[in-house]
Amino acid sequence: MDFASYESLDKQDKMYEMVMLSTRLTQGMSYVEYKDEFGIDFKEENIDKLKDLVKKGMITSCPTHLILTDKGLDLQNIVLDVLL
């Protein structure tokens, strides 16, 4: 019996997965890696949302990475809903 299977993700799902998984790490998500992978400037596309999340204490103000604060990590689903 073959239990090996995989699910093919579309671009939108891959984008979500990258943000979700990388923001769980202490170094966060690299804006350069996101742009290299998807051809989209994540920071530019979400600048107003990012500023609002910084004001709410959910992410740090970092020019190169999207990094969640402790509060942002606790409320990661909300951060993802805002951004994606």
Sine and cosine of phi, psi and omega as CSV:
sin_phi,cos_phi,sin_psi,cos_psi,sin_omega,cos_omega
0.00,0.00,0.77,-0.64,-0.03,-1.00
-0.99,-0.15,0.92,-0.40,0.00,-1.00
-0.99,-0.11,-0.13,0.99,-0.02,-1.00
-0.95,0.32,0.81,-0.59,0.07,-1.00
-0.49,-0.87,0.28,-0.96,0.04,-1.00
-0.55,-0.83,0.31,-0.95,0.01,-1.00
-0.88,-0.47,0.78,-0.62,0.04,-1.00
-1.00,0.08,0.81,-0.59,-0.03,-1.00
-0.99,-0.16,0.62,-0.79,0.10,-0.99
-0.99,0.17,0.09,-1.00,-0.08,-1.00
-0.85,0.53,-0.70,0.72,-0.02,-1.00
-0.87,0.49,-0.68,0.73,0.02,-1.00
-0.92,0.40,-0.63,0.77,0.03,-1.00
-0.90,0.44,-0.63,0.77,0.03,-1.00
-0.89,0.46,-0.72,0.69,0.02,-1.00
-0.88,0.48,-0.73,0.69,-0.01,-1.00
-0.86,0.51,-0.68,0.73,-0.02,-1.00
-0.88,0.47,-0.73,0.69,0.00,-1.00
-0.91,0.42,-0.73,0.68,-0.05,-1.00
-0.88,0.48,-0.75,0.66,-0.07,-1.00
-0.95,0.30,-0.66,0.75,-0.06,-1.00
-0.96,0.29,-0.49,0.87,0.02,-1.00
-0.97,0.26,-0.16,0.99,0.11,-0.99
-0.98,0.19,-0.26,0.97,0.00,-1.00
-1.00,0.03,0.45,-0.89,-0.03,-1.00
-0.90,0.43,-0.51,0.86,0.00,-1.00
-0.99,0.15,-0.22,0.97,0.06,-1.00
0.97,0.25,-0.31,-0.95,-0.03,-1.00
-0.98,-0.21,0.78,-0.63,0.04,-1.00
-0.97,0.23,0.81,-0.59,0.06,-1.00
-0.91,0.42,-0.57,0.82,0.00,-1.00
-0.92,0.40,-0.71,0.70,0.01,-1.00
-0.89,0.45,-0.62,0.78,0.03,-1.00
-0.89,0.45,-0.72,0.70,0.01,-1.00
-0.91,0.42,-0.65,0.76,0.04,-1.00
-0.88,0.47,-0.63,0.78,-0.05,-1.00
-0.97,0.25,-0.66,0.75,-0.16,-0.99
-0.89,-0.46,-0.14,0.99,0.00,-1.00
0.95,0.30,0.36,0.93,-0.03,-1.00
-0.82,-0.57,0.73,-0.69,0.06,-1.00
-0.99,0.11,0.99,-0.10,-0.09,-1.00
-0.85,0.53,-0.69,0.72,-0.05,-1.00
-0.91,0.42,-0.71,0.70,0.00,-1.00
-0.90,0.43,-0.66,0.75,-0.02,-1.00
-0.92,0.39,-0.43,0.90,-0.11,-0.99
-0.85,-0.52,0.35,0.94,-0.16,-0.99
-0.81,0.59,-0.72,0.70,-0.01,-1.00
-0.92,0.40,-0.64,0.77,0.03,-1.00
-0.91,0.42,-0.65,0.76,0.01,-1.00
-0.90,0.44,-0.69,0.72,0.03,-1.00
-0.86,0.51,-0.67,0.74,0.01,-1.00
-0.90,0.43,-0.65,0.76,0.02,-1.00
-0.93,0.37,-0.54,0.84,0.10,-1.00
-0.90,0.43,-0.72,0.69,0.00,-1.00
-0.86,0.50,-0.57,0.82,-0.01,-1.00
-0.99,0.12,-0.02,1.00,0.05,-1.00
0.97,0.25,0.39,0.92,-0.06,-1.00
-0.99,-0.15,-0.39,0.92,0.08,-1.00
-0.70,-0.72,0.34,-0.94,0.07,-1.00
-1.00,0.00,0.38,-0.93,0.07,-1.00
-1.00,0.04,1.00,-0.09,-0.04,-1.00
-0.80,-0.60,0.77,-0.63,-0.06,-1.00
-0.96,0.30,-0.31,0.95,-0.11,-0.99
-0.92,-0.39,-0.33,0.94,-0.10,-1.00
-0.64,-0.77,0.50,-0.87,0.18,-0.98
-1.00,-0.01,0.94,-0.34,-0.07,-1.00
-0.84,-0.54,0.82,-0.57,0.03,-1.00
-0.99,0.14,0.60,-0.80,0.12,-0.99
-0.98,0.20,0.03,-1.00,0.08,-1.00
-0.85,0.52,-0.68,0.73,0.04,-1.00
-0.88,0.47,-0.69,0.73,0.01,-1.00
-0.90,0.44,-0.61,0.79,0.05,-1.00
-0.91,0.42,-0.66,0.75,0.03,-1.00
-0.90,0.43,-0.51,0.86,-0.05,-1.00
-0.90,-0.44,0.60,0.80,-0.09,-1.00
-0.83,0.55,-0.62,0.79,0.00,-1.00
-0.87,0.50,-0.62,0.79,0.03,-1.00
-0.92,0.38,-0.69,0.73,0.03,-1.00
-0.86,0.51,-0.71,0.71,0.00,-1.00
-0.90,0.43,-0.64,0.77,0.04,-1.00
-0.88,0.47,-0.63,0.77,0.02,-1.00
-0.91,0.41,-0.71,0.71,-0.11,-0.99
-0.99,0.14,-0.52,0.85,-0.10,-1.00
-0.88,-0.48,0.00,0.00,0.00,0.00
